[in-house]
Structures are given as structure tokens and as C-alpha cells.
């Protein structure tokens, strides 16, 4: 099999390389209709083996139109991401090794590299010692896990507190765990009002640094004061913006997060790691272990090492640390900082263009690489504007609702995005606005 | 960057190819001590970028001793797995494309291929139409999700019923969801006794086809009768053995599973797909959607397609369907059946050797590719025997406890395992037994 593997591997590497070379020119948002892709594929699986090249051929001819190009430098929707080259190749190694982290001994390298790389990221982010971390698939799972740990400590407080602008993962966690949810109102800069939190009744509060809608920043120091006084678990969700903590000049946005009981940051959002890689740090490692640890007989082993399966929902885990390691090494602190600073510069530039243009408004303070703006027109016009821009295939943006108004979001976060790409986005938006 | 990517990609493919060529000769179970790997790595991340080749070099010189070789044909512990060649290369494509399945439109190809491939597997497994499926990371998450859906239907029944030999995921789900757990006693063939289930009080029952300890088979038809009469959700956990449903001659082991409300099977265990890939089928798709769906404003889109994030815990998902697709196509039904039949033949062979050897006993009925056996000696001697065999590095087996006794487990499931590897295992075990 291994000669075939080398040949097929060369084809696969070449396929990805060519894809990355031409992705800028592809329609960013897939233009197919629901069902188109499935209808083009056989209803039943093949009986006989086919060569890997046949898979690649169908990827090109059948699946490609159904891809929305997250790797495109012109993807500005949600939060833009990058599957960077070292991260992509690390996934090949991860699959080739096929390590399954259940117990320490089922892959000492996986477990110890996971502990090390999340500690590297802690150092880069200016967090103090005492935070231990591990990797979850997504922030949804991380928030759920943190709330589970919190509720195990305070089962008498079946309430979860989040901001009205918090990511829906908080609401989802509350629903899945059968907890009551308080959505706390926000101030004129979309920040949770701490004095309205029912913190004494809550097992946990989720504060956000960089909300999904507009990247607002909850007043974490004051929230931490109140959580601390009430004995309430504080989880800081910094899934998107947390990566920016590697920039010392932005550290003020993170004031107080070192007082959280747990913190989530997604290197698969803004640090070049391919999905999935969501880091969860906690100062309450033992409480996580108490909530999750369950080692049945068939998994007992002679060593007494801590096993990462004792702090997470899944029993087995992939060797995700290897891609975080590859990215941190192949870019280095300096390389990652450079890319994030360039994104901030581009966001500032775009924000300036919007502010300077009559008939357009910036509608939320910009702290990171997300710009929230709208055409000075009806919600319906803004919605049509967005659909027209996205349907053009040239760019892809998404929206949010702020104070009841429909607003457009331009999120910069792809390592391949240049000033030309951002200029294109602005030109497309103005063109489509004029054509409305 | 793309020339570097081609060069680094060639290095990475070559690394994996060489690894797979020599993995049979490597010590199966890592022989390092806790902390060894981490101590050999820098405490802090690098400031400056390093080449990808430096990552590969450290993988060889520092991490390699900390790997337990799940890809080894001499890995017989837990359930043996294979990261097959097409599956490994598909992971490269998955990362290169970096699709994030949140909404249908964020990757129509991801969602539709996921729905299609799990339907292909449904057909291969002889399950009727009406089961819809999606892919979870692991069976732990799948069981948790099924129990969440079940509890949403019957919040008045905070009880989960599992067999005393069920996988610990059931117990974990109950703990995380704050449900009471009933562990139902089993009969002399380790099958749950349906008449002892408190089925009227339960929101869900988890029955297992192929338990982790000894691959026993719960009496699913009778359990389904009782669940049906009581209006209780039945989840069938066939994480390991479910793959064998592609063999018509083993279908009788799966009698009644078509009556389950949900079923979990892990293609990353016995079907050659690299971790993670756990399929969850359900006849109650709408109940899943009711339990999990939550589409916030910033994720609303003009189409009204169902989104896979509406039936799972995580919001975003990887393009795991691509590796399941690659494996199903590159092996075909016939190729996968051949490999599983060979594993069954090898397990039967090993079982015969144990039965024929004085002083050794087979201690559980063998239905699939797992043999449970022990030396006719004390538990302590069996435990020492296992440790000696594993410490030799030649093979890796694990254990279980049956009727209070310590027993050894030989699990065959790696596509590269040959009769010579199984013969070696038997020779090592007899050698170490003689040396006790």
C-alpha cells in the first residue's frame, strides 16, 4: 500500500496547493441550492474499490461548487479563519499517527504536548501561571464543560447568567443542562450591566471578550468582583478575540480575565490553526476532574498519571496539539503578532472608509478586526445589499442585529487577506448600494 | 507560500509513508514515564518562525518515544483501529479546505456529503430507511446527545438505564446531565436482564451491541418491546461492533436495532476511518432538532435548509464526511467486508489456540473480533502477565473484569494485522506466562 500512498499523497498535496493558489478567484459563498450536491452523487455506496484519484476527481467536479471558501482571503463573514500551511500539514501527520488520547499511556506524547502547547499559548497571552489547559473541539463544548463543572459545585443554583449579546452557546448550554438562563441587558456599547446580574442565584456567569455580533467587551473586572463575592463560577468566552491577547498593546481589553475560573480561546479562529482547536484554560482543574473523571475498570492502568479524558466530555481525543504546536513554531510569536497587527490595520482602514463616506455609518466601537456598519437606509435595504454582495461571489460578509437594527459585519481574520481584498470588499459594497 | 507548501507537503507525506512502513517494528505501548516528553521540550514558545522540517525533526527525536502506536498491526488493546491510507489523505484535504459546517450555506458540500455518507453506511448495515444520521466526534458525545434529546421529551423521568457492562459513557452522560443511573445486572453471558430495567421511570435506555469489556450483546428485541410499551427512548450503542453489520452473516447479532430511537456506530474504530468519526442515526430527527436547534440572529440566512448544527452540541463541525466518503469509496463494500472477515478469522484462530492450550481459558462468548481469556491462575498473575507482555513492546493488550475476575482482551481490528502478528501475540503471552 505504501507506494500507492506516496503517489496518492503527492496528488493530494498538489490538489491542496493548487486550491490555495486559486481560492482567491473562486465564488466565496457557494451558489448552489439545497439538495444540488446530494443529487449529483450516487444514492448508494460502491461495491468495488475505486482509486483515490477518483475521489479527487469528484471533489473537483461534484463537490467544489458546494464549497463556501473559508480559506478565501475575501471571506469576511462570521469570524474569518485560516487553515495555515503548517496547520494543514500537521493534520496529515495527526491522521497518519492516528493517536487516540484516552489515557495518558494511550499517547503520552499527545497528552504532554497538549498540556505544553496550551501553556505556551497562556504565556503568549499574558495569563498568569496557575491556569491549566486542554483542547476542546469548539467553544460550544468548552462553555458546556465549564458550566457542567460549575453546576457540580453549586447544584443548588440552577441558573446561568449571560449577556444579551453573548454567543448562543450559553443559551444552548443552559437548555442542554436544564438550567434557567438570565440574559442580562447591555449598555450603549453592548456591554453586560453587572449590577443587573442575578449573580447570587447563579452557578456560573459567562462574560464575553469580543462578542459574536459586534465584538463588544463585557466589564470583566466588575463582573469578577461580583462573582467572587457570590461564590459564582466565572467563565470568560474569548473564542474570537482571545487570540489578540498575544498583542501587548491590546492587553487592556483583557483586564480581569486572569480572575476567571475558566477561559475559552479558539486558535482555529484567528491563529491559523485548522478547525477544530478550542483551548479551555481553568484555574479549577480539580473541579473539572471531579465533574468529569470516571475511569472504568477496562481503562485502569498501572501508572497514576492524570488523563485528559478526565476533564472533558469525549473519552478519546485527536492529536490536535500537534497542529497548534506546528503553527506556534512555524510562525513564532513574532509571525503571529505581525499577521494580527496587519488585520487590525486593515480593519481600521476599512472603518475609516466607512466613516468618511456619506450615507454609511459605523455602528459599534471597533476593538479588534471586526467592523460593524450599515447603509443609512432601511433594514430591508441593508439586507438586500448584503444578499447582493454575497450573491456576486466576490466577497462574503454576514450580519447582526444591534439595537433592533440590521447591520453588516466585516470580519478580517484570514492570513492571506491583503489590502486589495479589503478594497475590493468596499468597492463591491458601494457598487451594490448604488444599484439598490 | 505555496512552493514551500509543496516541498513541506512532500516531506510530510514521506514521513507518514515511512512511519507506516516501519510501525510494525516499533514498541507498541510507549515506554516513557509521565513527564518525560514535556521535560524534553522547551518551556516557552519560540519568538521567531521555524521551518516545518524542524517540527518533523522534533517529532522524530522528541515525541516519537511518547507515541503508543495505534497504527501498529500488533496493537490489540481496547478496540484496535486503523487510520487507513485514503482516510489519512482525506484529512489533508479536510484541513486544506478548512470547511466549517455551521449552517448549510457555510458548506453545502459538507452537510450534504455528511447526510449522504451516513446514509450509505446505513444501507451497508442493513438498517431500514427512516434513519437519518450525522457525524459526532465520539460515541461519548453521541450518547450524551441522544440522552439530551430523550430527556427533553420526558423531563418528568430523570433516570437513565444501562447495563452494568455498558460503556462508561452512559454513566458519564447521567452524571453530566444530573440524571439518576440504573445499572442493570446481566446474565451469564453478560447480557442486560430486561425484566430488571426500571423502564417506566426512565427517559432513556442504552442497550449495547458489543460491550467494551467482552463484546456481549444485550437482548435488543426484548428491550425494544419494553421501551416501546413504556414510551422510553432506546439508544443502541454499537460503537465497536456496529461496523460488523456490513457482514450479512453477522446480521443476527443486530436483531431489533432497527427499532431503536437512535444508534451509534464508530467508523473510526473498525472501518478504517482515522479518529474522529462517530455516526449517530436516529428515527427521531425532529426530536433532536427540537432539543438542540437554536439559530441566533447573526446566523440566520436567506435559505431555509436544515443545518447540522441544529442536531448537535457543537456549533461548528469539521468536514469529517470527506474521510468517510474516501474510505467507503477506496475500499468499497467488498474491500471492507474482506478485512472484517479476515479479522473474524484471526480472532477465531486465536480463540482456538487458547481453548486448546492447557492452563488457559476463554472466558466469554466470542461474537466479533474480541477474545476474552485468562491464564488459569490468580488475578495478580494475570495482571503481571499483561504488564510483562505490554512492557516487552512487542504487543499491546488491555484487560477487563468479568464476574470479578481479571481477564485479558485481544482485540483485532487493524487493517494491517496478519496471522503472523496474532501468532506473535500468542507466543509472547505463552513466553511471559512461563516466565512468571
Interface residues (C-beta under 8 A of the other chain):
Chain A: X1 X2 X4 X5 X6 X8 X9 X10 X12 X13 X14 X15 X16 X17 X19 X20 X21 X29 X30 X32 X33 X34 X35 X36 X37 X38 X41 X44 X45 X46 X47 X48 X49 X50 X51 X52 X54 X55 X59 X63 X64 X65 X66 X67 X68 X70 X71 X78 X81 X82 X83 X85 X86 X87 X88 X89 X90 X91 X92 X93 X94 X95 X96 X97 X98 X99 X100 X102 X104 X105 X106 X107 X108 X109 X110 X112 X113 X115 X116 X120 X121 X123 X124 X137 X138 X139 X140 X141 X144 X148 X151 X155 X167 X168 X169 X171 X172 X175 X176 X177 X178 X212 X213 X274 X275 X276 X291 X292 X294 X295 X296 X297 X298 X299 X302 X303 X305 X313 X314 X315 X316 X318 X322 X323 X325 X326 X328 X329 X330 X331 X332 X333 X334 X335 X387 X398 X399 X400 X401 X409
Chain B: X1 X2 X4 X5 X6 X8 X9 X10 X12 X13 X14 X15 X16 X17 X19 X20 X21 X29 X30 X32 X33 X34 X35 X36 X37 X38 X41 X44 X45 X46 X47 X48 X49 X50 X51 X52 X54 X55 X59 X63 X64 X65 X66 X67 X68 X70 X71 X78 X81 X82 X83 X85 X86 X87 X88 X89 X90 X91 X92 X93 X94 X95 X96 X97 X98 X99 X100 X102 X104 X105 X106 X107 X108 X109 X110 X112 X113 X115 X116 X120 X121 X123 X124 X137 X138 X139 X140 X141 X144 X148 X151 X155 X167 X168 X169 X171 X172 X175 X176 X177 X178 X212 X213 X274 X275 X276 X291 X292 X294 X295 X296 X297 X298 X299 X302 X303 X305 X313 X314 X315 X316 X318 X322 X323 X325 X326 X328 X329 X330 X331 X332 X333 X334 X335 X387 X398 X399 X400 X401 X409
